[in-house]
């Protein structure tokens, strides 16, 4: 199993370290041709507009949906959740998403940088105690399609969802030191 991490901008190094900690081969992805033999791809948190511009420049808007259609699982965290959503609210003019997941997300829904916070989350399918979510200029999910499973909420707002081989989280699991979500993605989504 090889899982790629989109390495254009954002917290990609931390995702690679988390995957390596659970003994999954992690690959930084900087060009579309590097997607061809991956079982899964993580689109990390960062600045969604910056990542989107770089994705446009390098041709990822065609390559990622094509590889997903060929069986590559995709996980979007924070900005990545915005990028895989079908619809984005409060985006900047002309901001594109990949339209992979049947969800509507609201950009910066929890506030600006100064409003960042951590919270304990009860995430469906994760063993053990609550998961510590790190929210930095985080989106939330406002609408889910019929076949989207809600995995977690914070104060009534949806912050983690799954649709088949797609996963989206509003928070930054790579900043916690807790490998359970990375293991869930690798074992339950990518390997299924």
Secondary structure, 3 states (H helix, E strand, C coil): CEEEEECCCCCHHHHHHHHHHCCCEEEEECCHHHHCCCCEEEECCCCHHHHHHHHHHHCHHHHHHHHHHCCCEEEEECHHHHHHEEEEECCCCCCCCCCCEEEEEECCCCCCHHHCEEEEECCCCCCCCCEEEEECCCCEEEEECCCCEEEEEECCEEEEEEECCEEEECCCHHHCCCCHHHHHHHHHHHCC
